[in-house]
Amino acid sequence: MEAAIVVTNDSDLKLPLKELRDRVPVGLLNPGNKKWRPTAGVLRSSPTVGVGGHWWGHISPSQYLGHQLPDPASDPGGKIYSKPVGW
């Protein structure tokens, strides 16, 4: 793996993100309105921490809703997966 993009604003991921940043460049996308829901402080860092090259951004609901797998979706073996009700 050469880099990672993580879509979260969950402060519980502070330690996993720190460990990841020590190994590869990480792009952190906050799935919320940047005006009303800023990136959690414990998830912020510096672009030069660990291996460096990290970046931050926001992704809007329309962006992540418009790029989901179809419902239903199937795997290469033909098993069918459906989204839970309400998704």
PDB file of N, CA, C and O in Angstrom:
ATOM      1  N   MET A   1       0.846  -1.166   0.000  1.00  0.00           N
ATOM      2  CA  MET A   1       0.000   0.000   0.000  1.00  0.00           C
ATOM      3  C   MET A   1       0.897   1.236   0.000  1.00  0.00           C
ATOM      4  O   MET A   1       1.828   1.348   0.797  1.00  0.00           O
ATOM      5  N   GLU A   2       0.597   2.153  -0.904  1.00  0.00           N
ATOM      6  CA  GLU A   2       1.414   3.354  -1.026  1.00  0.00           C
ATOM      7  C   GLU A   2       0.830   4.558  -0.321  1.00  0.00           C
ATOM      8  O   GLU A   2       1.565   5.477   0.043  1.00  0.00           O
ATOM      9  N   ALA A   3      -0.482   4.573  -0.120  1.00  0.00           N
ATOM     10  CA  ALA A   3      -1.168   5.690   0.540  1.00  0.00           C
ATOM     11  C   ALA A   3      -2.562   5.217   0.939  1.00  0.00           C
ATOM     12  O   ALA A   3      -3.013   4.154   0.510  1.00  0.00           O
ATOM     13  N   ALA A   4      -3.238   6.009   1.757  1.00  0.00           N
ATOM     14  CA  ALA A   4      -4.587   5.666   2.191  1.00  0.00           C
ATOM     15  C   ALA A   4      -5.462   6.909   2.212  1.00  0.00           C
ATOM     16  O   ALA A   4      -4.997   8.013   2.494  1.00  0.00           O
ATOM     17  N   ILE A   5      -6.737   6.705   1.907  1.00  0.00           N
ATOM     18  CA  ILE A   5      -7.738   7.744   2.089  1.00  0.00           C
ATOM     19  C   ILE A   5      -8.745   7.194   3.084  1.00  0.00           C
ATOM     20  O   ILE A   5      -9.307   6.118   2.880  1.00  0.00           O
ATOM     21  N   VAL A   6      -8.970   7.940   4.163  1.00  0.00           N
ATOM     22  CA  VAL A   6      -9.888   7.525   5.217  1.00  0.00           C
ATOM     23  C   VAL A   6     -11.022   8.541   5.271  1.00  0.00           C
ATOM     24  O   VAL A   6     -10.785   9.745   5.369  1.00  0.00           O
ATOM     25  N   VAL A   7     -12.261   8.042   5.206  1.00  0.00           N
ATOM     26  CA  VAL A   7     -13.436   8.907   5.286  1.00  0.00           C
ATOM     27  C   VAL A   7     -14.025   8.749   6.683  1.00  0.00           C
ATOM     28  O   VAL A   7     -14.688   7.753   6.972  1.00  0.00           O
ATOM     29  N   THR A   8     -13.784   9.725   7.543  1.00  0.00           N
ATOM     30  CA  THR A   8     -14.281   9.669   8.917  1.00  0.00           C
ATOM     31  C   THR A   8     -14.160  11.027   9.581  1.00  0.00           C
ATOM     32  O   THR A   8     -13.419  11.900   9.128  1.00  0.00           O
ATOM     33  N   ASN A   9     -14.896  11.182  10.655  1.00  0.00           N
ATOM     34  CA  ASN A   9     -14.685  12.290  11.579  1.00  0.00           C
ATOM     35  C   ASN A   9     -14.848  11.738  13.000  1.00  0.00           C
ATOM     36  O   ASN A   9     -15.197  12.465  13.930  1.00  0.00           O
ATOM     37  N   ASP A  10     -14.588  10.444  13.140  1.00  0.00           N
ATOM     38  CA  ASP A  10     -14.748   9.737  14.408  1.00  0.00           C
ATOM     39  C   ASP A  10     -13.459   9.827  15.217  1.00  0.00           C
ATOM     40  O   ASP A  10     -12.439   9.257  14.830  1.00  0.00           O
ATOM     41  N   SER A  11     -13.504  10.537  16.331  1.00  0.00           N
ATOM     42  CA  SER A  11     -12.304  10.746  17.150  1.00  0.00           C
ATOM     43  C   SER A  11     -11.756   9.438  17.735  1.00  0.00           C
ATOM     44  O   SER A  11     -10.604   9.400  18.167  1.00  0.00           O
ATOM     45  N   ASP A  12     -12.559   8.369  17.757  1.00  0.00           N
ATOM     46  CA  ASP A  12     -12.057   7.071  18.225  1.00  0.00           C
ATOM     47  C   ASP A  12     -10.966   6.511  17.318  1.00  0.00           C
ATOM     48  O   ASP A  12     -10.259   5.581  17.706  1.00  0.00           O
ATOM     49  N   LEU A  13     -10.821   7.062  16.124  1.00  0.00           N
ATOM     50  CA  LEU A  13      -9.804   6.571  15.191  1.00  0.00           C
ATOM     51  C   LEU A  13      -8.471   7.312  15.320  1.00  0.00           C
ATOM     52  O   LEU A  13      -7.614   7.195  14.444  1.00  0.00           O
ATOM     53  N   LYS A  14      -8.291   8.063  16.389  1.00  0.00           N
ATOM     54  CA  LYS A  14      -7.046   8.812  16.592  1.00  0.00           C
ATOM     55  C   LYS A  14      -5.823   7.896  16.529  1.00  0.00           C
ATOM     56  O   LYS A  14      -4.892   8.171  15.772  1.00  0.00           O
ATOM     57  N   LEU A  15      -5.810   6.822  17.304  1.00  0.00           N
ATOM     58  CA  LEU A  15      -4.647   5.928  17.337  1.00  0.00           C
ATOM     59  C   LEU A  15      -4.429   5.205  16.005  1.00  0.00           C
ATOM     60  O   LEU A  15      -3.300   5.196  15.513  1.00  0.00           O
ATOM     61  N   PRO A  16      -5.462   4.596  15.395  1.00  0.00           N
ATOM     62  CA  PRO A  16      -5.223   3.967  14.100  1.00  0.00           C
ATOM     63  C   PRO A  16      -4.702   4.940  13.039  1.00  0.00           C
ATOM     64  O   PRO A  16      -3.851   4.575  12.228  1.00  0.00           O
ATOM     65  N   LEU A  17      -5.213   6.187  13.042  1.00  0.00           N
ATOM     66  CA  LEU A  17      -4.716   7.170  12.084  1.00  0.00           C
ATOM     67  C   LEU A  17      -3.258   7.541  12.359  1.00  0.00           C
ATOM     68  O   LEU A  17      -2.477   7.726  11.425  1.00  0.00           O
ATOM     69  N   LYS A  18      -2.894   7.647  13.632  1.00  0.00           N
ATOM     70  CA  LYS A  18      -1.495   7.935  13.968  1.00  0.00           C
ATOM     71  C   LYS A  18      -0.592   6.821  13.454  1.00  0.00           C
ATOM     72  O   LYS A  18       0.444   7.081  12.843  1.00  0.00           O
ATOM     73  N   GLU A  19      -0.990   5.591  13.706  1.00  0.00           N
ATOM     74  CA  GLU A  19      -0.194   4.444  13.244  1.00  0.00           C
ATOM     75  C   GLU A  19      -0.099   4.414  11.717  1.00  0.00           C
ATOM     76  O   GLU A  19       0.961   4.119  11.165  1.00  0.00           O
ATOM     77  N   LEU A  20      -1.189   4.714  11.049  1.00  0.00           N
ATOM     78  CA  LEU A  20      -1.200   4.730   9.592  1.00  0.00           C
ATOM     79  C   LEU A  20      -0.294   5.827   9.055  1.00  0.00           C
ATOM     80  O   LEU A  20       0.445   5.611   8.094  1.00  0.00           O
ATOM     81  N   ARG A  21      -0.348   7.015   9.676  1.00  0.00           N
ATOM     82  CA  ARG A  21       0.495   8.127   9.227  1.00  0.00           C
ATOM     83  C   ARG A  21       1.979   7.856   9.412  1.00  0.00           C
ATOM     84  O   ARG A  21       2.807   8.454   8.726  1.00  0.00           O
ATOM     85  N   ASP A  22       2.326   6.957  10.337  1.00  0.00           N
ATOM     86  CA  ASP A  22       3.725   6.567  10.501  1.00  0.00           C
ATOM     87  C   ASP A  22       4.208   5.689   9.350  1.00  0.00           C
ATOM     88  O   ASP A  22       5.413   5.522   9.160  1.00  0.00           O
ATOM     89  N   ARG A  23       3.272   5.124   8.577  1.00  0.00           N
ATOM     90  CA  ARG A  23       3.623   4.157   7.545  1.00  0.00           C
ATOM     91  C   ARG A  23       3.419   4.637   6.105  1.00  0.00           C
ATOM     92  O   ARG A  23       4.221   4.332   5.222  1.00  0.00           O
ATOM     93  N   VAL A  24       2.339   5.390   5.879  1.00  0.00           N
ATOM     94  CA  VAL A  24       2.025   5.848   4.514  1.00  0.00           C
ATOM     95  C   VAL A  24       1.382   7.238   4.575  1.00  0.00           C
ATOM     96  O   VAL A  24       0.859   7.631   5.618  1.00  0.00           O
ATOM     97  N   PRO A  25       1.418   7.977   3.475  1.00  0.00           N
ATOM     98  CA  PRO A  25       0.680   9.234   3.427  1.00  0.00           C
ATOM     99  C   PRO A  25      -0.823   8.955   3.552  1.00  0.00           C
ATOM    100  O   PRO A  25      -1.337   7.994   2.980  1.00  0.00           O
ATOM    101  N   VAL A  26      -1.517   9.811   4.309  1.00  0.00           N
ATOM    102  CA  VAL A  26      -2.946   9.618   4.561  1.00  0.00           C
ATOM    103  C   VAL A  26      -3.724  10.865   4.162  1.00  0.00           C
ATOM    104  O   VAL A  26      -3.379  11.982   4.546  1.00  0.00           O
ATOM    105  N   GLY A  27      -4.778  10.651   3.385  1.00  0.00           N
ATOM    106  CA  GLY A  27      -5.748  11.698   3.099  1.00  0.00           C
ATOM    107  C   GLY A  27      -6.953  11.450   3.995  1.00  0.00           C
ATOM    108  O   GLY A  27      -7.526  10.360   3.971  1.00  0.00           O
ATOM    109  N   LEU A  28      -7.341  12.433   4.774  1.00  0.00           N
ATOM    110  CA  LEU A  28      -8.478  12.306   5.684  1.00  0.00           C
ATOM    111  C   LEU A  28      -9.625  13.151   5.162  1.00  0.00           C
ATOM    112  O   LEU A  28      -9.506  14.373   5.063  1.00  0.00           O
ATOM    113  N   LEU A  29     -10.737  12.506   4.827  1.00  0.00           N
ATOM    114  CA  LEU A  29     -11.917  13.202   4.340  1.00  0.00           C
ATOM    115  C   LEU A  29     -12.999  13.185   5.404  1.00  0.00           C
ATOM    116  O   LEU A  29     -13.422  12.120   5.854  1.00  0.00           O
ATOM    117  N   ASN A  30     -13.443  14.359   5.801  1.00  0.00           N
ATOM    118  CA  ASN A  30     -14.515  14.508   6.784  1.00  0.00           C
ATOM    119  C   ASN A  30     -15.849  14.455   6.032  1.00  0.00           C
ATOM    120  O   ASN A  30     -16.096  15.287   5.158  1.00  0.00           O
ATOM    121  N   PRO A  31     -16.721  13.473   6.368  1.00  0.00           N
ATOM    122  CA  PRO A  31     -17.990  13.366   5.653  1.00  0.00           C
ATOM    123  C   PRO A  31     -19.070  14.276   6.245  1.00  0.00           C
ATOM    124  O   PRO A  31     -20.173  13.821   6.546  1.00  0.00           O
ATOM    125  N   GLY A  32     -18.757  15.519   6.405  1.00  0.00           N
ATOM    126  CA  GLY A  32     -19.725  16.457   6.976  1.00  0.00           C
ATOM    127  C   GLY A  32     -19.502  17.851   6.441  1.00  0.00           C
ATOM    128  O   GLY A  32     -18.471  18.133   5.829  1.00  0.00           O
ATOM    129  N   ASN A  33     -20.452  18.710   6.666  1.00  0.00           N
ATOM    130  CA  ASN A  33     -20.369  20.099   6.242  1.00  0.00           C
ATOM    131  C   ASN A  33     -19.236  20.784   7.002  1.00  0.00           C
ATOM    132  O   ASN A  33     -19.266  20.847   8.231  1.00  0.00           O
ATOM    133  N   LYS A  34     -18.242  21.297   6.284  1.00  0.00           N
ATOM    134  CA  LYS A  34     -17.073  21.871   6.954  1.00  0.00           C
ATOM    135  C   LYS A  34     -17.411  23.099   7.790  1.00  0.00           C
ATOM    136  O   LYS A  34     -16.692  23.418   8.737  1.00  0.00           O
ATOM    137  N   LYS A  35     -18.495  23.791   7.452  1.00  0.00           N
ATOM    138  CA  LYS A  35     -18.877  24.970   8.234  1.00  0.00           C
ATOM    139  C   LYS A  35     -19.478  24.549   9.582  1.00  0.00           C
ATOM    140  O   LYS A  35     -19.190  25.164  10.608  1.00  0.00           O
ATOM    141  N   TRP A  36     -20.306  23.509   9.579  1.00  0.00           N
ATOM    142  CA  TRP A  36     -21.024  23.108  10.788  1.00  0.00           C
ATOM    143  C   TRP A  36     -20.379  21.942  11.512  1.00  0.00           C
ATOM    144  O   TRP A  36     -20.655  21.715  12.690  1.00  0.00           O
ATOM    145  N   ARG A  37     -19.527  21.202  10.826  1.00  0.00           N
ATOM    146  CA  ARG A  37     -18.932  20.020  11.438  1.00  0.00           C
ATOM    147  C   ARG A  37     -17.443  19.952  11.092  1.00  0.00           C
ATOM    148  O   ARG A  37     -17.041  19.170  10.230  1.00  0.00           O
ATOM    149  N   PRO A  38     -16.630  20.765  11.759  1.00  0.00           N
ATOM    150  CA  PRO A  38     -15.198  20.761  11.443  1.00  0.00           C
ATOM    151  C   PRO A  38     -14.563  19.421  11.804  1.00  0.00           C
ATOM    152  O   PRO A  38     -15.098  18.664  12.615  1.00  0.00           O
ATOM    153  N   THR A  39     -13.427  19.143  11.197  1.00  0.00           N
ATOM    154  CA  THR A  39     -12.713  17.901  11.485  1.00  0.00           C
ATOM    155  C   THR A  39     -12.346  17.844  12.960  1.00  0.00           C
ATOM    156  O   THR A  39     -11.840  18.816  13.523  1.00  0.00           O
ATOM    157  N   ALA A  40     -12.605  16.693  13.584  1.00  0.00           N
ATOM    158  CA  ALA A  40     -12.324  16.500  15.014  1.00  0.00           C
ATOM    159  C   ALA A  40     -10.862  16.841  15.294  1.00  0.00           C
ATOM    160  O   ALA A  40      -9.962  16.407  14.576  1.00  0.00           O
ATOM    161  N   GLY A  41     -10.643  17.620  16.341  1.00  0.00           N
ATOM    162  CA  GLY A  41      -9.302  18.099  16.681  1.00  0.00           C
ATOM    163  C   GLY A  41      -8.274  16.995  16.836  1.00  0.00           C
ATOM    164  O   GLY A  41      -7.127  17.168  16.423  1.00  0.00           O
ATOM    165  N   VAL A  42      -8.656  15.848  17.429  1.00  0.00           N
ATOM    166  CA  VAL A  42      -7.690  14.765  17.649  1.00  0.00           C
ATOM    167  C   VAL A  42      -7.310  14.061  16.355  1.00  0.00           C
ATOM    168  O   VAL A  42      -6.340  13.304  16.330  1.00  0.00           O
ATOM    169  N   LEU A  43      -8.061  14.297  15.272  1.00  0.00           N
ATOM    170  CA  LEU A  43      -7.724  13.689  13.983  1.00  0.00           C
ATOM    171  C   LEU A  43      -6.813  14.574  13.152  1.00  0.00           C
ATOM    172  O   LEU A  43      -6.267  14.135  12.139  1.00  0.00           O
ATOM    173  N   ARG A  44      -6.648  15.816  13.576  1.00  0.00           N
ATOM    174  CA  ARG A  44      -5.769  16.741  12.859  1.00  0.00           C
ATOM    175  C   ARG A  44      -4.326  16.412  13.189  1.00  0.00           C
ATOM    176  O   ARG A  44      -4.036  15.784  14.207  1.00  0.00           O
ATOM    177  N   SER A  45      -3.447  16.833  12.337  1.00  0.00           N
ATOM    178  CA  SER A  45      -2.026  16.578  12.541  1.00  0.00           C
ATOM    179  C   SER A  45      -1.262  17.577  11.687  1.00  0.00           C
ATOM    180  O   SER A  45      -1.754  18.668  11.400  1.00  0.00           O
ATOM    181  N   SER A  46      -0.084  17.202  11.294  1.00  0.00           N
ATOM    182  CA  SER A  46       0.727  18.020  10.407  1.00  0.00           C
ATOM    183  C   SER A  46       1.008  17.216   9.139  1.00  0.00           C
ATOM    184  O   SER A  46       1.143  15.995   9.205  1.00  0.00           O
ATOM    185  N   PRO A  47       1.099  17.877   7.994  1.00  0.00           N
ATOM    186  CA  PRO A  47       1.408  17.154   6.766  1.00  0.00           C
ATOM    187  C   PRO A  47       2.753  16.433   6.810  1.00  0.00           C
ATOM    188  O   PRO A  47       3.009  15.549   5.993  1.00  0.00           O
ATOM    189  N   THR A  48       3.616  16.807   7.763  1.00  0.00           N
ATOM    190  CA  THR A  48       4.972  16.232   7.809  1.00  0.00           C
ATOM    191  C   THR A  48       5.157  15.158   8.885  1.00  0.00           C
ATOM    192  O   THR A  48       6.254  14.615   9.016  1.00  0.00           O
ATOM    193  N   VAL A  49       4.113  14.838   9.659  1.00  0.00           N
ATOM    194  CA  VAL A  49       4.216  13.814  10.707  1.00  0.00           C
ATOM    195  C   VAL A  49       4.482  12.451  10.067  1.00  0.00           C
ATOM    196  O   VAL A  49       4.018  12.188   8.958  1.00  0.00           O
ATOM    197  N   GLY A  50       5.211  11.599  10.746  1.00  0.00           N
ATOM    198  CA  GLY A  50       5.476  10.249  10.228  1.00  0.00           C
ATOM    199  C   GLY A  50       6.168  10.303   8.882  1.00  0.00           C
ATOM    200  O   GLY A  50       7.196  10.963   8.728  1.00  0.00           O
ATOM    201  N   VAL A  51       5.599   9.603   7.902  1.00  0.00           N
ATOM    202  CA  VAL A  51       6.216   9.586   6.577  1.00  0.00           C
ATOM    203  C   VAL A  51       5.918  10.846   5.777  1.00  0.00           C
ATOM    204  O   VAL A  51       6.558  11.102   4.757  1.00  0.00           O
ATOM    205  N   GLY A  52       4.940  11.639   6.238  1.00  0.00           N
ATOM    206  CA  GLY A  52       4.622  12.905   5.586  1.00  0.00           C
ATOM    207  C   GLY A  52       3.735  12.739   4.359  1.00  0.00           C
ATOM    208  O   GLY A  52       3.409  11.627   3.943  1.00  0.00           O
ATOM    209  N   GLY A  53       3.357  13.876   3.798  1.00  0.00           N
ATOM    210  CA  GLY A  53       2.516  13.895   2.607  1.00  0.00           C
ATOM    211  C   GLY A  53       1.032  13.768   2.904  1.00  0.00           C
ATOM    212  O   GLY A  53       0.249  13.451   2.008  1.00  0.00           O
ATOM    213  N   HIS A  54       0.632  14.011   4.150  1.00  0.00           N
ATOM    214  CA  HIS A  54      -0.767  13.871   4.543  1.00  0.00           C
ATOM    215  C   HIS A  54      -1.578  15.088   4.111  1.00  0.00           C
ATOM    216  O   HIS A  54      -1.039  16.181   3.938  1.00  0.00           O
ATOM    217  N   TRP A  55      -2.893  14.880   3.938  1.00  0.00           N
ATOM    218  CA  TRP A  55      -3.776  15.984   3.568  1.00  0.00           C
ATOM    219  C   TRP A  55      -5.158  15.767   4.172  1.00  0.00           C
ATOM    220  O   TRP A  55      -5.492  14.666   4.610  1.00  0.00           O
ATOM    221  N   TRP A  56      -5.967  16.846   4.189  1.00  0.00           N
ATOM    222  CA  TRP A  56      -7.297  16.852   4.799  1.00  0.00           C
ATOM    223  C   TRP A  56      -8.282  17.496   3.851  1.00  0.00           C
ATOM    224  O   TRP A  56      -7.916  18.358   3.052  1.00  0.00           O
ATOM    225  N   GLY A  57      -9.539  17.076   3.938  1.00  0.00           N
ATOM    226  CA  GLY A  57     -10.584  17.681   3.127  1.00  0.00           C
ATOM    227  C   GLY A  57     -11.955  17.303   3.652  1.00  0.00           C
ATOM    228  O   GLY A  57     -12.077  16.613   4.665  1.00  0.00           O
ATOM    229  N   HIS A  58     -12.969  17.752   2.968  1.00  0.00           N
ATOM    230  CA  HIS A  58     -14.357  17.441   3.306  1.00  0.00           C
ATOM    231  C   HIS A  58     -15.014  16.795   2.092  1.00  0.00           C
ATOM    232  O   HIS A  58     -14.641  17.063   0.950  1.00  0.00           O
ATOM    233  N   ILE A  59     -15.985  15.951   2.356  1.00  0.00           N
ATOM    234  CA  ILE A  59     -16.766  15.337   1.295  1.00  0.00           C
ATOM    235  C   ILE A  59     -18.237  15.542   1.659  1.00  0.00           C
ATOM    236  O   ILE A  59     -18.650  15.271   2.787  1.00  0.00           O
ATOM    237  N   SER A  60     -19.009  16.016   0.711  1.00  0.00           N
ATOM    238  CA  SER A  60     -20.413  16.330   0.975  1.00  0.00           C
ATOM    239  C   SER A  60     -21.277  15.073   0.910  1.00  0.00           C
ATOM    240  O   SER A  60     -20.887  14.086   0.286  1.00  0.00           O
ATOM    241  N   PRO A  61     -22.447  15.100   1.552  1.00  0.00           N
ATOM    242  CA  PRO A  61     -23.350  13.947   1.459  1.00  0.00           C
ATOM    243  C   PRO A  61     -23.668  13.562   0.011  1.00  0.00           C
ATOM    244  O   PRO A  61     -23.730  12.375  -0.311  1.00  0.00           O
ATOM    245  N   SER A  62     -23.869  14.543  -0.855  1.00  0.00           N
ATOM    246  CA  SER A  62     -24.177  14.203  -2.250  1.00  0.00           C
ATOM    247  C   SER A  62     -23.000  13.492  -2.917  1.00  0.00           C
ATOM    248  O   SER A  62     -23.205  12.648  -3.789  1.00  0.00           O
ATOM    249  N   GLN A  63     -21.768  13.824  -2.516  1.00  0.00           N
ATOM    250  CA  GLN A  63     -20.605  13.158  -3.096  1.00  0.00           C
ATOM    251  C   GLN A  63     -20.519  11.700  -2.651  1.00  0.00           C
ATOM    252  O   GLN A  63     -20.307  10.815  -3.481  1.00  0.00           O
ATOM    253  N   TYR A  64     -20.681  11.435  -1.342  1.00  0.00           N
ATOM    254  CA  TYR A  64     -20.548  10.037  -0.946  1.00  0.00           C
ATOM    255  C   TYR A  64     -21.797   9.226  -1.254  1.00  0.00           C
ATOM    256  O   TYR A  64     -21.686   8.023  -1.489  1.00  0.00           O
ATOM    257  N   LEU A  65     -22.968   9.824  -1.264  1.00  0.00           N
ATOM    258  CA  LEU A  65     -24.169   9.076  -1.637  1.00  0.00           C
ATOM    259  C   LEU A  65     -24.171   8.735  -3.126  1.00  0.00           C
ATOM    260  O   LEU A  65     -24.711   7.706  -3.533  1.00  0.00           O
ATOM    261  N   GLY A  66     -23.569   9.599  -3.929  1.00  0.00           N
ATOM    262  CA  GLY A  66     -23.522   9.370  -5.369  1.00  0.00           C
ATOM    263  C   GLY A  66     -22.462   8.388  -5.815  1.00  0.00           C
ATOM    264  O   GLY A  66     -22.373   8.086  -7.006  1.00  0.00           O
ATOM    265  N   HIS A  67     -21.649   7.875  -4.892  1.00  0.00           N
ATOM    266  CA  HIS A  67     -20.566   6.969  -5.264  1.00  0.00           C
ATOM    267  C   HIS A  67     -20.597   5.672  -4.463  1.00  0.00           C
ATOM    268  O   HIS A  67     -19.550   5.126  -4.115  1.00  0.00           O
ATOM    269  N   GLN A  68     -21.788   5.187  -4.177  1.00  0.00           N
ATOM    270  CA  GLN A  68     -21.931   3.920  -3.468  1.00  0.00           C
ATOM    271  C   GLN A  68     -22.109   2.784  -4.464  1.00  0.00           C
ATOM    272  O   GLN A  68     -22.447   3.006  -5.627  1.00  0.00           O
ATOM    273  N   LEU A  69     -21.877   1.571  -3.994  1.00  0.00           N
ATOM    274  CA  LEU A  69     -22.125   0.402  -4.825  1.00  0.00           C
ATOM    275  C   LEU A  69     -23.619   0.314  -5.125  1.00  0.00           C
ATOM    276  O   LEU A  69     -24.439   0.828  -4.364  1.00  0.00           O
ATOM    277  N   PRO A  70     -23.970  -0.334  -6.225  1.00  0.00           N
ATOM    278  CA  PRO A  70     -25.395  -0.504  -6.515  1.00  0.00           C
ATOM    279  C   PRO A  70     -26.053  -1.398  -5.465  1.00  0.00           C
ATOM    280  O   PRO A  70     -25.380  -2.171  -4.783  1.00  0.00           O
ATOM    281  N   ASP A  71     -27.361  -1.284  -5.346  1.00  0.00           N
ATOM    282  CA  ASP A  71     -28.107  -2.128  -4.412  1.00  0.00           C
ATOM    283  C   ASP A  71     -29.149  -2.906  -5.200  1.00  0.00           C
ATOM    284  O   ASP A  71     -30.055  -2.297  -5.770  1.00  0.00           O
ATOM    285  N   PRO A  72     -29.056  -4.207  -5.252  1.00  0.00           N
ATOM    286  CA  PRO A  72     -28.072  -5.051  -4.582  1.00  0.00           C
ATOM    287  C   PRO A  72     -26.760  -5.104  -5.365  1.00  0.00           C
ATOM    288  O   PRO A  72     -26.704  -4.725  -6.535  1.00  0.00           O
ATOM    289  N   ALA A  73     -25.704  -5.581  -4.697  1.00  0.00           N
ATOM    290  CA  ALA A  73     -24.398  -5.783  -5.316  1.00  0.00           C
ATOM    291  C   ALA A  73     -24.022  -7.251  -5.132  1.00  0.00           C
ATOM    292  O   ALA A  73     -24.510  -7.914  -4.217  1.00  0.00           O
ATOM    293  N   SER A  74     -23.162  -7.747  -5.996  1.00  0.00           N
ATOM    294  CA  SER A  74     -22.736  -9.145  -5.859  1.00  0.00           C
ATOM    295  C   SER A  74     -21.223  -9.230  -5.896  1.00  0.00           C
ATOM    296  O   SER A  74     -20.548  -8.378  -6.473  1.00  0.00           O
ATOM    297  N   ASP A  75     -20.700 -10.279  -5.267  1.00  0.00           N
ATOM    298  CA  ASP A  75     -19.258 -10.506  -5.292  1.00  0.00           C
ATOM    299  C   ASP A  75     -18.929 -11.432  -6.460  1.00  0.00           C
ATOM    300  O   ASP A  75     -19.841 -11.948  -7.107  1.00  0.00           O
ATOM    301  N   PRO A  76     -17.622 -11.656  -6.745  1.00  0.00           N
ATOM    302  CA  PRO A  76     -17.248 -12.506  -7.889  1.00  0.00           C
ATOM    303  C   PRO A  76     -17.818 -13.922  -7.812  1.00  0.00           C
ATOM    304  O   PRO A  76     -17.982 -14.575  -8.843  1.00  0.00           O
ATOM    305  N   GLY A  77     -18.118 -14.400  -6.614  1.00  0.00           N
ATOM    306  CA  GLY A  77     -18.691 -15.736  -6.457  1.00  0.00           C
ATOM    307  C   GLY A  77     -20.196 -15.764  -6.673  1.00  0.00           C
ATOM    308  O   GLY A  77     -20.804 -16.834  -6.643  1.00  0.00           O
ATOM    309  N   GLY A  78     -20.805 -14.601  -6.890  1.00  0.00           N
ATOM    310  CA  GLY A  78     -22.232 -14.543  -7.151  1.00  0.00           C
ATOM    311  C   GLY A  78     -23.093 -14.302  -5.921  1.00  0.00           C
ATOM    312  O   GLY A  78     -24.318 -14.240  -6.031  1.00  0.00           O
ATOM    313  N   LYS A  79     -22.472 -14.165  -4.744  1.00  0.00           N
ATOM    314  CA  LYS A  79     -23.263 -13.891  -3.544  1.00  0.00           C
ATOM    315  C   LYS A  79     -23.820 -12.469  -3.631  1.00  0.00           C
ATOM    316  O   LYS A  79     -23.110 -11.534  -4.001  1.00  0.00           O
ATOM    317  N   ILE A  80     -25.086 -12.324  -3.290  1.00  0.00           N
ATOM    318  CA  ILE A  80     -25.786 -11.039  -3.389  1.00  0.00           C
ATOM    319  C   ILE A  80     -25.793 -10.338  -2.027  1.00  0.00           C
ATOM    320  O   ILE A  80     -26.044 -10.959  -0.994  1.00  0.00           O
ATOM    321  N   TYR A  81     -25.513  -9.046  -2.051  1.00  0.00           N
ATOM    322  CA  TYR A  81     -25.523  -8.215  -0.842  1.00  0.00           C
ATOM    323  C   TYR A  81     -26.483  -7.057  -1.045  1.00  0.00           C
ATOM    324  O   TYR A  81     -26.470  -6.418  -2.097  1.00  0.00           O
ATOM    325  N   SER A  82     -27.310  -6.783  -0.057  1.00  0.00           N
ATOM    326  CA  SER A  82     -28.237  -5.657  -0.105  1.00  0.00           C
ATOM    327  C   SER A  82     -27.935  -4.687   1.031  1.00  0.00           C
ATOM    328  O   SER A  82     -27.444  -5.083   2.088  1.00  0.00           O
ATOM    329  N   LYS A  83     -28.234  -3.421   0.799  1.00  0.00           N
ATOM    330  CA  LYS A  83     -28.063  -2.426   1.852  1.00  0.00           C
ATOM    331  C   LYS A  83     -29.105  -2.656   2.948  1.00  0.00           C
ATOM    332  O   LYS A  83     -30.223  -3.087   2.665  1.00  0.00           O
ATOM    333  N   PRO A  84     -28.740  -2.370   4.185  1.00  0.00           N
ATOM    334  CA  PRO A  84     -29.738  -2.441   5.255  1.00  0.00           C
ATOM    335  C   PRO A  84     -30.846  -1.403   5.025  1.00  0.00           C
ATOM    336  O   PRO A  84     -30.610  -0.358   4.418  1.00  0.00           O
ATOM    337  N   VAL A  85     -32.024  -1.693   5.503  1.00  0.00           N
ATOM    338  CA  VAL A  85     -33.149  -0.757   5.373  1.00  0.00           C
ATOM    339  C   VAL A  85     -32.760   0.576   6.019  1.00  0.00           C
ATOM    340  O   VAL A  85     -32.213   0.600   7.122  1.00  0.00           O
ATOM    341  N   GLY A  86     -33.039   1.665   5.341  1.00  0.00           N
ATOM    342  CA  GLY A  86     -32.740   2.991   5.866  1.00  0.00           C
ATOM    343  C   GLY A  86     -31.418   3.580   5.373  1.00  0.00           C
ATOM    344  O   GLY A  86     -31.117   4.738   5.662  1.00  0.00           O
ATOM    345  N   TRP A  87     -30.640   2.814   4.646  1.00  0.00           N
ATOM    346  CA  TRP A  87     -29.373   3.348   4.143  1.00  0.00           C
ATOM    347  C   TRP A  87     -29.623   4.088   2.868  1.00  0.00           C
ATOM    348  O   TRP A  87     -28.688   4.621   2.271  1.00  0.00           O
TER     349      TRP A  87
END
